[in-house]
Amino acid sequence: MQFTAELLSLKKRLRKTWSPFFGRFGKLNSVQLAAIPYILAGENVIISSPAASGKTEAAFAPIVERLDRIGTDAGLNLLYVAPTRALVNNIYYRLKGVMERCGLRVAVRTGDRPEYSIKKPEQVLFTTPESLDSMLCRYPYIWKTLRAIILDEIHLIDGSYRGDQLRVLLERIRREHVMEPMHYAALSATLYAPEETAQRYFQPATSIKIGEPRPLYMQLFPDLGELIGFLKRERLHKVIIFANSRRDVERLATELKALWPKDRIVIHHGSLSKQVREATEMALQEWRWGICVATTTLEIGIDIGDFDGVVCYHPPPTPSSFQQRIGRGCRREGVMQALGYFADEGERACFQLYADMARLGEVEPLDYTPDLSVVVQQIFSYLFCHPKGERRPNLEVLLRPLAEVSQLETILNHLIDLGYINYRRERFYATDKLMDLGERGFIHSNILSHREYKVIDRDSGGQVGGIGLQAVPGTIFVLGDEEKVMQLSKQ
């Protein structure tokens, strides 16, 4: 009766959003019951809960409800930021109809999909940190109506240069753009210290950690043939295999074609074209059996259907990455079916340690050190969108979380020497050299950019991906299909 009373109470409070978000289920799960009251009360939260536990709806529904109560403006009201374009697209498609039923217009803004309307701003924007950076520079007037921000899969960028970039971007929004206090929610399945993580992006923060890890059944194999034989015997028809590099993905997919029907093997990694990746994602949604070999591009919660099992081809780099990967399988069951391929006893022991930590719901601590490269990138971004210059104290306050005053002084002087910025009348300014980089869109990302040759399928004329310029004419390589071994021509 207590659960029923709690549910009925929340249903009444979710007057606008209950039916669009939860009507077809008729109930709330544990993370939603725990998080929604805090969010409805206006508290900032960081939600840590296992994969596929309903965190997304636990954040969106009460935030939309509060926006309706305080009154939505004609402009941008809610910002959703995720680490990858694929996840942004997935959540957008998943919630687009729900949001429209709530009376909100939604849009995506990424490098692949610049769809946000500046003349008639949608009320909900789905984007990545890099696209957010670009929009802050180019469209400074759309943010004044912003009321709430949701940061998804925050563990994937926290403690990295992308997380540091997002920290400064959020501070820029708070300091320069919004009229009212912001409302925040951060989401993750694997966090060592949720409150500490949240405080890097917003304060104060209430930590909500709900849910026990599912029981884990793991089998380890030193031989690929034995592993595939196990899949067949146990009737694990639809499987995802995670490898630690793009090269391993291609090599493993080639080896698998001697052990598994080749028309039921697909691959997914960042060097493939958008069209090829999306074709793989569509196949996985439709297939009832088959194997996908992937890198981290499918590690987070993209909707590609359920898998009977997950294979890790060699141990992942961290326990949290291991838990993210095995969490992709058996989502409709109470037990996770995970398999591992190991090359030696050290890898076998690593798998066993990861499995023990997963069963306890433990992940590695984060040894956080700010990335000074982000200081350079944010100086570029900030001065690009402030052509009238900026005083030193304001830059010091903005970048204080990442750099000490002495470090910032050294960086500014170095950028002056390189001709990117200049200093006059007690202000720093972007030079023509920096403004040119900004106009070309080269200042909004800290992700290492490697120039690539486009790989074109001679038969179809379509681009299937790219290969790094470290390759020289005559290099033979495989990209996506064993039967199309390619040779790099001088053209």
ZAZATI-622548 format. One record per residue (C-alpha): residue number from 1; z, x, y. Coordinates in steps of 0.001 Angstrom, whole numbers, plus 524288, in hexadecimal, padded with zeros to 5 digits. Example, Ala and Ser with C-alpha at 12.3 -4.5 7.8 and 13.67 -1.06 7.14 Angstrom:
@num=1&up=81E78&east=8300C&north=7EE6C
@num=2&up=81BE4&east=83566&north=7FBDC
END
This chain:
@num=1&up=80000&east=80000&north=80000
@num=2&up=802A1&east=80B49&north=80931
@num=3&up=7F4E9&east=81094&north=80724
@num=4&up=7EF24&east=80301&north=8094F
@num=5&up=7F6DA&east=80101&north=815CD
@num=6&up=7F2A2&east=80E59&north=81ACB
@num=7&up=7E482&east=80B72&north=81785
@num=8&up=7E4BE&east=7FE2B&north=81E0B
@num=9&up=7EAF7&east=803F5&north=82A23
@num=10&up=7E066&east=80E50&north=82B72
@num=11&up=7D5BB&east=8046C&north=828BB
@num=12&up=7DA6A&east=7FC74&north=83464
@num=13&up=7DAC6&east=8088B&north=83CEF
@num=14&up=7CCF9&east=80C4F&north=838DC
@num=15&up=7C7AA&east=7FFD4&north=83EB0
@num=16&up=7BA22&east=80517&north=841F5
@num=17&up=7B863&east=80F8A&north=837A5
@num=18&up=7BE5E&east=809F8&north=82B42
@num=19&up=7B273&east=80287&north=826BF
@num=20&up=7A81A&east=80CFD&north=829C5
@num=21&up=7B00C&east=81840&north=82412
@num=22&up=7B866&east=81264&north=8194F
@num=23&up=7B3EC&east=80464&north=81708
@num=24&up=7AC61&east=8073D&north=80A91
@num=25&up=7B833&east=80E55&north=804BC
@num=26&up=7C2C3&east=804F3&north=8094C
@num=27&up=7CCE2&east=80FAE&north=80975
@num=28&up=7D08B&east=81CFB&north=80F02
@num=29&up=7D2FA&east=82937&north=8072D
@num=30&up=7DEB2&east=83220&north=808CB
@num=31&up=7D927&east=83B26&north=81346
@num=32&up=7D493&east=82F88&north=81B3C
@num=33&up=7E1C3&east=828D2&north=81A2C
@num=34&up=7E848&east=83557&north=81EAF
@num=35&up=7DF2E&east=83939&north=829C3
@num=36&up=7DAF2&east=82C90&north=83032
@num=37&up=7E825&east=828DF&north=83642
@num=38&up=7E93E&east=83629&north=83CF1
@num=39&up=7DB68&east=83585&north=84245
@num=40&up=7DCFE&east=82779&north=846F2
@num=41&up=7E917&east=82C1D&north=84E42
@num=42&up=7E0B1&east=83626&north=8554C
@num=43&up=7E5E5&east=8423E&north=84E6D
@num=44&up=7DD61&east=84E07&north=84BB4
@num=45&up=7DCB6&east=850B1&north=83D1A
@num=46&up=7D7E2&east=85A94&north=8335C
@num=47&up=7D55E&east=85456&north=8262F
@num=48&up=7D59B&east=85CC5&north=819FE
@num=49&up=7D1F0&east=8557D&north=80DA4
@num=50&up=7C9B9&east=8580A&north=8016C
@num=51&up=7BB06&east=85646&north=801C6
@num=52&up=7B5DF&east=84851&north=8012F
@num=53&up=7C325&east=8429F&north=804CD
@num=54&up=7BEA0&east=83A7E&north=81078
@num=55&up=7C219&east=843AC&north=81BB1
@num=56&up=7B5E5&east=8405F&north=82386
@num=57&up=7B8D7&east=831E3&north=82433
@num=58&up=7C74B&east=834D3&north=82653
@num=59&up=7C388&east=83B65&north=83320
@num=60&up=7B7E1&east=833A6&north=837E4
@num=61&up=7BD0E&east=825D0&north=835FC
@num=62&up=7C9AB&east=826F4&north=83E01
@num=63&up=7C31E&east=82F30&north=8488D
@num=64&up=7B871&east=82501&north=84A23
@num=65&up=7C2E8&east=81A77&north=84A55
@num=66&up=7CA32&east=82169&north=85556
@num=67&up=7BD94&east=82354&north=85CE7
@num=68&up=7BB31&east=814C0&north=85C0B
@num=69&up=7C8DB&east=811D8&north=86105
@num=70&up=7C85D&east=81B08&north=86C9B
@num=71&up=7BA72&east=81705&north=86F7E
@num=72&up=7AE3A&east=81EC9&north=86C2E
@num=73&up=7A5CB&east=823AE&north=8773E
@num=74&up=7972A&east=82375&north=87807
@num=75&up=796B2&east=8320B&north=875A3
@num=76&up=79B43&east=83B35&north=86AF1
@num=77&up=7A88A&east=83759&north=86564
@num=78&up=7A9FF&east=83E0B&north=85825
@num=79&up=7A59D&east=84BAA&north=8540D
@num=80&up=7A4AD&east=84FCD&north=845C0
@num=81&up=7A322&east=85E64&north=84303
@num=82&up=7A03A&east=863F0&north=83577
@num=83&up=79CD9&east=871B8&north=83102
@num=84&up=78F63&east=86EE3&north=82B40
@num=85&up=7838B&east=866E0&north=82EDD
@num=86&up=78328&east=86157&north=8212A
@num=87&up=790F3&east=85BDE&north=8224F
@num=88&up=78E2D&east=856A7&north=82FF4
@num=89&up=78249&east=84F75&north=82AC8
@num=90&up=7898D&east=84A7E&north=81EEA
@num=91&up=794F0&east=844B4&north=82698
@num=92&up=78B86&east=83F2B&north=830AF
@num=93&up=783B7&east=837C6&north=82668
@num=94&up=79012&east=833A2&north=81F6A
@num=95&up=7967D&east=82DE3&north=82B8C
@num=96&up=78AFA&east=829C6&north=833F6
@num=97&up=78ADC&east=81BC0&north=82F26
@num=98&up=799B8&east=81AEF&north=82F7C
@num=99&up=79A1F&east=81F98&north=83D8B
@num=100&up=78F85&east=8162D&north=841AA
@num=101&up=7973D&east=80B03&north=83BAF
@num=102&up=7A260&east=80F72&north=8447A
@num=103&up=79945&east=80E5D&north=85028
@num=104&up=79743&east=81CF7&north=8521D
@num=105&up=78A65&east=8242A&north=85376
@num=106&up=789CD&east=83142&north=84C69
@num=107&up=78126&east=83D4F&north=84CA5
@num=108&up=77FAB&east=84B02&north=84705
@num=109&up=77D8E&east=85772&north=84EC5
@num=110&up=77A77&east=863D3&north=84709
@num=111&up=77008&east=86E31&north=84759
@num=112&up=7683B&east=8662F&north=83D89
@num=113&up=76ACB&east=85901&north=843C8
@num=114&up=76C4D&east=858C1&north=852B1
@num=115&up=76D56&east=849FB&north=85306
@num=116&up=77847&east=84766&north=85CC4
@num=117&up=77393&east=83FB9&north=86899
@num=118&up=777CA&east=845CA&north=8756C
@num=119&up=77269&east=83AAB&north=87DB5
@num=120&up=7794C&east=8304D&north=87596
@num=121&up=7843D&east=83796&north=86E72
@num=122&up=78885&east=83257&north=86156
@num=123&up=7971A&east=83013&north=85FEA
@num=124&up=798C4&east=8385E&north=853AB
@num=125&up=792E9&east=845F2&north=8520C
@num=126&up=79221&east=84DAD&north=84549
@num=127&up=78FBA&east=85C3B&north=8474A
@num=128&up=792D8&east=86A74&north=843BE
@num=129&up=79A46&east=8749A&north=84BDC
@num=130&up=78DB0&east=87B75&north=84FE5
@num=131&up=78700&east=86F00&north=8546E
@num=132&up=79372&east=86B17&north=85B8F
@num=133&up=792D6&east=87814&north=862C0
@num=134&up=784CC&east=87592&north=866CD
@num=135&up=787BC&east=867C8&north=86B57
@num=136&up=79370&east=86C09&north=8737B
@num=137&up=78A78&east=87556&north=87AB3
@num=138&up=77EF9&east=86C4A&north=87C82
@num=139&up=78524&east=85EE0&north=87E0C
@num=140&up=79220&east=86092&north=8853F
@num=141&up=792B8&east=85279&north=889EB
@num=142&up=79351&east=84B39&north=87CE7
@num=143&up=7A13C&east=84F5B&north=8794B
@num=144&up=7A998&east=84891&north=88375
@num=145&up=7AAA0&east=83C34&north=87B1F
@num=146&up=7AE5A&east=843A0&north=86EB0
@num=147&up=7BB23&east=83EAC&north=868CF
@num=148&up=7BC27&east=843EE&north=85ADB
@num=149&up=7B79E&east=84F56&north=85262
@num=150&up=7B733&east=85060&north=8438D
@num=151&up=7B62D&east=85E0F&north=83D94
@num=152&up=7B1B4&east=85D4E&north=82F6D
@num=153&up=7B327&east=8678A&north=824A6
@num=154&up=7BA72&east=86FF8&north=82E6B
@num=155&up=7BE22&east=879FE&north=82418
@num=156&up=7B002&east=87E84&north=8230B
@num=157&up=7B002&east=88434&north=830C2
@num=158&up=7BE52&east=8863A&north=83428
@num=159&up=7C16F&east=8949D&north=83543
@num=160&up=7B320&east=89827&north=8371C
@num=161&up=7AA85&east=89A8E&north=842F1
@num=162&up=7A5B3&east=88C77&north=841FF
@num=163&up=7B391&east=88761&north=84263
@num=164&up=7B695&east=88FE5&north=84E2D
@num=165&up=7AA74&east=88ADC&north=854EF
@num=166&up=7AEC1&east=87CD9&north=8526E
@num=167&up=7BC58&east=87FE7&north=857DB
@num=168&up=7B687&east=88426&north=864D4
@num=169&up=7ACE8&east=878D4&north=8653B
@num=170&up=7B7F5&east=86F09&north=8639D
@num=171&up=7BF6D&east=875BC&north=86E7A
@num=172&up=7B372&east=87505&north=87734
@num=173&up=7B28E&east=8666E&north=874A6
@num=174&up=7C0F9&east=86482&north=877D8
@num=175&up=7C0B6&east=86CD9&north=88420
@num=176&up=7B3E0&east=868E2&north=88A38
@num=177&up=7AEA6&east=85C1A&north=88519
@num=178&up=7B7B0&east=8515E&north=88055
@num=179&up=7BF42&east=8482B&north=88900
@num=180&up=7C9A9&east=843D2&north=87F3B
@num=181&up=7D1F1&east=84A9F&north=874BC
@num=182&up=7CA30&east=84CCA&north=86853
@num=183&up=7CD5A&east=84750&north=85ADB
@num=184&up=7CAEF&east=8509C&north=84F6B
@num=185&up=7C9ED&east=85012&north=840A5
@num=186&up=7C6D8&east=85BB9&north=837F0
@num=187&up=7C36B&east=85A38&north=8298B
@num=188&up=7C398&east=8636E&north=81DEA
@num=189&up=7C597&east=863B3&north=80F4A
@num=190&up=7CAF3&east=87195&north=80E74
@num=191&up=7D45E&east=87708&north=81889
@num=192&up=7DF98&east=8809C&north=81704
@num=193&up=7E698&east=87D23&north=823C4
@num=194&up=7E0EF&east=8708E&north=82996
@num=195&up=7E986&east=87024&north=835CC
@num=196&up=7E67B&east=87E49&north=8390F
@num=197&up=7D807&east=87B8E&north=8376C
@num=198&up=7D85A&east=86F81&north=84001
@num=199&up=7DF6C&east=8766D&north=84B0A
@num=200&up=7D402&east=87F9B&north=84CC0
@num=201&up=7CBAE&east=873F4&north=850DD
@num=202&up=7D4E5&east=869E5&north=856B7
@num=203&up=7E344&east=8674F&north=85935
@num=204&up=7EBF6&east=860AE&north=85594
@num=205&up=7E816&east=85DA0&north=8479B
@num=206&up=7EE15&east=855C5&north=83C8D
@num=207&up=7EB0D&east=85B17&north=82F06
@num=208&up=7E7F6&east=8511C&north=8246E
@num=209&up=7E6DA&east=856F5&north=816E5
@num=210&up=7E485&east=84CF6&north=80C32
@num=211&up=7E044&east=84D24&north=7FE22
@num=212&up=7E245&east=85582&north=7F22D
@num=213&up=7D727&east=85D7A&north=7EC85
@num=214&up=7D063&east=85760&north=7E0ED
@num=215&up=7D313&east=85D88&north=7D39A
@num=216&up=7C998&east=868AF&north=7D12A
@num=217&up=7C2EC&east=86B6F&north=7C42E
@num=218&up=7BC12&east=878A7&north=7C4C3
@num=219&up=7B3D4&east=88019&north=7BAF0
@num=220&up=7AF64&east=88E27&north=7BCF9
@num=221&up=7A356&east=89489&north=7B71B
@num=222&up=79E37&east=8A29C&north=7B703
@num=223&up=790C8&east=89E18&north=7B294
@num=224&up=78794&east=894CD&north=7B9B7
@num=225&up=781D2&east=88F7D&north=7AD18
@num=226&up=78F4E&east=88BEB&north=7A807
@num=227&up=79255&east=8850F&north=7B4DC
@num=228&up=785FA&east=87CCB&north=7B461
@num=229&up=78892&east=879D1&north=7A61A
@num=230&up=79600&east=874B2&north=7A9E6
@num=231&up=78FED&east=86BDB&north=7B43C
@num=232&up=786DD&east=86605&north=7AA15
@num=233&up=7915E&east=86445&north=79FA5
@num=234&up=79AD2&east=85DE4&north=7A923
@num=235&up=78FF3&east=85583&north=7AF05
@num=236&up=79238&east=85A68&north=7BCB8
@num=237&up=78512&east=85585&north=7C13E
@num=238&up=78592&east=857AB&north=7CFE5
@num=239&up=78B22&east=864BB&north=7D429
@num=240&up=78BBD&east=86CFB&north=7E06F
@num=241&up=78C76&east=87BC6&north=7DF1F
@num=242&up=791A6&east=8835F&north=7EABE
@num=243&up=78D42&east=8916C&north=7ECB0
@num=244&up=79247&east=89ACC&north=7F6FE
@num=245&up=7852E&east=89EE9&north=7FCB0
@num=246&up=77777&east=899C3&north=7FEB3
@num=247&up=7722E&east=8A48A&north=7F60F
@num=248&up=77B39&east=8A054&north=7EAFC
@num=249&up=776A8&east=89244&north=7ECA2
@num=250&up=76864&east=8960E&north=7EAF2
@num=251&up=76AEA&east=89F51&north=7DF9D
@num=252&up=773AF&east=895B7&north=7D87D
@num=253&up=76A25&east=88A68&north=7DA37
@num=254&up=75F94&east=892DD&north=7D412
@num=255&up=7683B&east=89651&north=7C86D
@num=256&up=76C20&east=88821&north=7C66B
@num=257&up=75E19&east=883EA&north=7C434
@num=258&up=75ECC&east=88A2A&north=7B6C6
@num=259&up=76AE4&east=881F4&north=7B39B
@num=260&up=768DB&east=874F3&north=7BA9A
@num=261&up=75CF2&east=86C5E&north=7BDCE
@num=262&up=75700&east=872EB&north=7C9B2
@num=263&up=7534D&east=8660C&north=7D034
@num=264&up=761D4&east=862D7&north=7D09D
@num=265&up=76622&east=86F0B&north=7D7CD
@num=266&up=766BA&east=86F58&north=7E6A5
@num=267&up=76C52&east=87919&north=7F041
@num=268&up=772A1&east=8784A&north=7FDA7
@num=269&up=7755B&east=88350&north=80753
@num=270&up=773A5&east=886B4&north=81597
@num=271&up=766D2&east=88E44&north=81460
@num=272&up=75FA7&east=88235&north=80F93
@num=273&up=75900&east=87986&north=8197A
@num=274&up=75F4C&east=86D0C&north=81E1D
@num=275&up=7552C&east=8652D&north=81698
@num=276&up=757E6&east=86C38&north=809CA
@num=277&up=766A4&east=86AE7&north=80B5C
@num=278&up=76588&east=85C6D&north=80E6D
@num=279&up=75CAA&east=85A64&north=802AA
@num=280&up=76729&east=86094&north=7FA17
@num=281&up=771B0&east=857EC&north=8001D
@num=282&up=7696F&east=84BCA&north=7FDCC
@num=283&up=766E7&east=84F9C&north=7EFA3
@num=284&up=77566&east=85188&north=7ED42
@num=285&up=77879&east=84421&north=7F2B1
@num=286&up=76E9A&east=83E10&north=7E952
@num=287&up=7705B&east=8465D&north=7DD0D
@num=288&up=77973&east=8429B&north=7D218
@num=289&up=77792&east=84FCB&north=7CB8D
@num=290&up=77374&east=85D3F&north=7CFEF
@num=291&up=7787B&east=86A1B&north=7D58B
@num=292&up=77955&east=86E6B&north=7E3A5
@num=293&up=77BC5&east=87CBA&north=7E6D2
@num=294&up=7812A&east=87E68&north=7F490
@num=295&up=78869&east=88715&north=7FE0B
@num=296&up=792F4&east=8823B&north=8074F
@num=297&up=788FC&east=878F3&north=80D7F
@num=298&up=78D9B&east=86E80&north=803EE
@num=299&up=79BE0&east=87298&north=803A3
@num=300&up=7A06B&east=86815&north=80D0A
@num=301&up=79F92&east=8596B&north=80BDF
@num=302&up=79119&east=85667&north=80D0E
@num=303&up=78D8A&east=849F3&north=805DF
@num=304&up=7857C&east=84EB2&north=7FA5A
@num=305&up=78B36&east=845F1&north=7EFF9
@num=306&up=795A2&east=848D0&north=7E5ED
@num=307&up=79540&east=85455&north=7DC8B
@num=308&up=79A63&east=854A0&north=7CEA5
@num=309&up=79E8C&east=862B2&north=7D072
@num=310&up=79EA3&east=86E52&north=7D995
@num=311&up=79B5E&east=87C4B&north=7D5CA
@num=312&up=79F45&east=8883E&north=7DDB7
@num=313&up=795E8&east=89367&north=7DAFE
@num=314&up=79FA9&east=89E84&north=7DCE8
@num=315&up=7AC61&east=89BCD&north=7E458
@num=316&up=7AAEB&east=896E6&north=7F25B
@num=317&up=7B016&east=89FA4&north=7FD3E
@num=318&up=7BCC8&east=8980C&north=7FF61
@num=319&up=7C5B2&east=88E3C&north=7F876
@num=320&up=7C296&east=883F5&north=802E1
@num=321&up=7B40A&east=885A7&north=80083
@num=322&up=7B680&east=883F8&north=7F1E9
@num=323&up=7BDC1&east=8774B&north=7F472
@num=324&up=7B313&east=8723F&north=7FD75
@num=325&up=7A8DA&east=874EA&north=7F312
@num=326&up=7AFB4&east=86F0B&north=7E75E
@num=327&up=7B345&east=86344&north=7EFC4
@num=328&up=7A4CD&east=85FAF&north=7F050
@num=329&up=7A507&east=85AF3&north=7E23A
@num=330&up=7AAB2&east=84F99&north=7DA8F
@num=331&up=7AE6F&east=84826&north=7E6D7
@num=332&up=7AF3D&east=83B43&north=7DFA9
@num=333&up=7B819&east=840D3&north=7D535
@num=334&up=7C62F&east=84506&north=7D4E3
@num=335&up=7C347&east=852B0&north=7CFB6
@num=336&up=7BAB8&east=85D84&north=7D548
@num=337&up=7B17D&east=863F7&north=7CBA1
@num=338&up=7AF14&east=871EF&north=7D01F
@num=339&up=7A83B&east=87D37&north=7C981
@num=340&up=7A72C&east=88B82&north=7CD18
@num=341&up=79E0B&east=896A2&north=7C9BA
@num=342&up=7A494&east=8A3FE&north=7CA1F
@num=343&up=79EED&east=8B1A0&north=7C8CE
@num=344&up=7AB44&east=8B933&north=7C552
@num=345&up=7B9D1&east=8B7C6&north=7C301
@num=346&up=7BCBA&east=8B937&north=7D17A
@num=347&up=7B486&east=8AD40&north=7D491
@num=348&up=7BAB7&east=8A5ED&north=7C94A
@num=349&up=7C84F&east=8A8BF&north=7CEB8
@num=350&up=7C3DA&east=8A4B0&north=7DC4E
@num=351&up=7BF40&east=8978D&north=7D704
@num=352&up=7CC3C&east=89569&north=7D037
@num=353&up=7D3B9&east=89866&north=7DCC0
@num=354&up=7CB16&east=88F0A&north=7E482
@num=355&up=7CD21&east=88460&north=7DA60
@num=356&up=7DBE3&east=8860A&north=7DA8E
@num=357&up=7DBE6&east=884F9&north=7E972
@num=358&up=7D307&east=878F9&north=7E8F9
@num=359&up=7DC28&east=87200&north=7DF9F
@num=360&up=7E74A&east=87459&north=7E92E
@num=361&up=7DF31&east=870C8&north=7F522
@num=362&up=7E112&east=87E60&north=7FAE6
@num=363&up=7D747&east=88610&north=8030F
@num=364&up=7D75B&east=8937D&north=8093E
@num=365&up=7DDE2&east=895B5&north=81681
@num=366&up=7D526&east=89871&north=82219
@num=367&up=7D6B9&east=8A5BB&north=8286C
@num=368&up=7D1AD&east=8A19A&north=835C0
@num=369&up=7CCB5&east=8AB36&north=83FDF
@num=370&up=7C48E&east=8A658&north=84B6D
@num=371&up=7B664&east=8AAC4&north=84B61
@num=372&up=7B31C&east=8B20B&north=857EB
@num=373&up=7A48D&east=8AFA8&north=855FD
@num=374&up=7A759&east=8A18A&north=859A7
@num=375&up=7ACA8&east=8A639&north=866BC
@num=376&up=79F4B&east=8ABF3&north=869C7
@num=377&up=79823&east=89FD1&north=86524
@num=378&up=7A0DB&east=896A4&north=86CEA
@num=379&up=79FB4&east=89ED5&north=87943
@num=380&up=790FE&east=89D67&north=877C8
@num=381&up=791CD&east=88EC5&north=8752A
@num=382&up=79B9A&east=88C22&north=87FFF
@num=383&up=794C8&east=893EE&north=88AAE
@num=384&up=78795&east=88E4A&north=886C7
@num=385&up=78C62&east=880A2&north=889F2
@num=386&up=793A5&east=88546&north=89634
@num=387&up=788D0&east=88B45&north=89E7C
@num=388&up=791FF&east=88B78&north=8AA39
@num=389&up=79A7B&east=89533&north=8A30A
@num=390&up=7A88A&east=89539&north=89E56
@num=391&up=7B4E3&east=89C50&north=8A298
@num=392&up=7BBD3&east=8A5CD&north=899AF
@num=393&up=7C89C&east=89DE0&north=89854
@num=394&up=7C127&east=89211&north=89338
@num=395&up=7BA3D&east=89A49&north=888F8
@num=396&up=7C739&east=8A054&north=88523
@num=397&up=7CD70&east=892F9&north=882EC
@num=398&up=7C1B6&east=88DD3&north=87B5F
@num=399&up=7C0BA&east=8998B&north=87256
@num=400&up=7CF42&east=89C87&north=8713D
@num=401&up=7D033&east=897AA&north=86314
@num=402&up=7C63C&east=8A1E3&north=85EE5
@num=403&up=7C802&east=8ADC8&north=86798
@num=404&up=7D28B&east=8B4BB&north=86F35
@num=405&up=7D002&east=8B729&north=87DAB
@num=406&up=7CD1D&east=8C593&north=87B3A
@num=407&up=7C36F&east=8C23B&north=87077
@num=408&up=7BCAB&east=8B837&north=878FF
@num=409&up=7BBD1&east=8C225&north=88410
@num=410&up=7B543&east=8CBF6&north=87B10
@num=411&up=7AB85&east=8C1D2&north=8761D
@num=412&up=7A807&east=8BD1B&north=883CC
@num=413&up=7A5B8&east=8CAE7&north=88893
@num=414&up=79D38&east=8CDDE&north=87CCC
@num=415&up=794FB&east=8C1B0&north=87F1A
@num=416&up=79338&east=8C5D6&north=88D47
@num=417&up=78E95&east=8D33A&north=888AE
@num=418&up=784E5&east=8CCB1&north=87F71
@num=419&up=77F73&east=8C441&north=88A45
@num=420&up=7835F&east=8B6EE&north=884E2
@num=421&up=78D1A&east=8B37F&north=88F8F
@num=422&up=79083&east=8B86B&north=89D14
@num=423&up=79C83&east=8B7AB&north=8A5D4
@num=424&up=79C56&east=8B4CD&north=8B446
@num=425&up=7A510&east=8ADB5&north=8BDF7
@num=426&up=7AFE2&east=8ACD8&north=8B3B3
@num=427&up=7A75A&east=8A533&north=8AA35
@num=428&up=79FEA&east=8A839&north=89DB8
@num=429&up=791CF&east=8A377&north=89CF0
@num=430&up=7875D&east=8A2DD&north=89283
@num=431&up=77BD7&east=8ABB9&north=89567
@num=432&up=76DA1&east=8A7CC&north=8938F
@num=433&up=76E23&east=8AF07&north=886A2
@num=434&up=778FA&east=8A62F&north=881A7
@num=435&up=77324&east=899C8&north=8877B
@num=436&up=76670&east=89C9E&north=88068
@num=437&up=76DAD&east=89DA6&north=8736F
@num=438&up=7748C&east=890D8&north=8766B
@num=439&up=76804&east=889B3&north=879D2
@num=440&up=7627F&east=88DF5&north=86CBF
@num=441&up=76E8D&east=888EE&north=8659F
@num=442&up=7731D&east=89633&north=8609A
@num=443&up=7812D&east=895F3&north=8658D
@num=444&up=78778&east=88A71&north=85E92
@num=445&up=789BA&east=88FF9&north=850F7
@num=446&up=791CF&east=89AE6&north=84B21
@num=447&up=78B0F&east=89974&north=83DF4
@num=448&up=783CF&east=8A5D6&north=83A81
@num=449&up=77550&east=8A363&north=83C0D
@num=450&up=76BEC&east=8AA59&north=8330F
@num=451&up=75D98&east=8A9B5&north=8366A
@num=452&up=755DA&east=8A4A2&north=82AFE
@num=453&up=74827&east=8A37A&north=82602
@num=454&up=7447D&east=8954F&north=823C5
@num=455&up=740F2&east=892D6&north=81598
@num=456&up=7355B&east=889A1&north=81495
@num=457&up=730E3&east=8834B&north=807F4
@num=458&up=72288&east=886CC&north=806E7
@num=459&up=71F7C&east=87A48&north=7FF54
@num=460&up=72629&east=87055&north=80817
@num=461&up=72664&east=877C1&north=814E5
@num=462&up=734A7&east=873FE&north=816CE
@num=463&up=73FBA&east=87D39&north=819F9
@num=464&up=74905&east=87EF2&north=80E8D
@num=465&up=75286&east=88824&north=8152C
@num=466&up=75404&east=895B9&north=81AD5
@num=467&up=7562B&east=8A3AF&north=816C2
@num=468&up=75D01&east=8AE0A&north=81EEB
@num=469&up=75531&east=8B836&north=8263E
@num=470&up=75B8B&east=8C2FC&north=81E41
@num=471&up=75091&east=8BFFF&north=814B7
@num=472&up=7442D&east=8C808&north=81629
@num=473&up=73615&east=8C479&north=812F3
@num=474&up=73444&east=8C48E&north=8044F
@num=475&up=7421F&east=8BFCE&north=80168
@num=476&up=74266&east=8B648&north=7F601
@num=477&up=74CB6&east=8ABA2&north=7F677
@num=478&up=7503F&east=89E50&north=7F10D
@num=479&up=7536D&east=892E3&north=7F9E3
@num=480&up=7567E&east=885E2&north=7F3B0
@num=481&up=74CE8&east=885FA&north=7E860
@num=482&up=74B00&east=88FED&north=7DD93
@num=483&up=73CBF&east=88C14&north=7DC21
@num=484&up=739FF&east=88FCA&north=7EA3B
@num=485&up=73DF9&east=89DFE&north=7EA82
@num=486&up=73986&east=8A252&north=7F7E3
@num=487&up=73486&east=8AF06&north=7FD9C
@num=488&up=7365F&east=8B229&north=80BF4
@num=489&up=72920&east=8B50B&north=811D8
@num=490&up=726A7&east=8BD5A&north=81DD5
@num=491&up=72335&east=8B100&north=82530
END
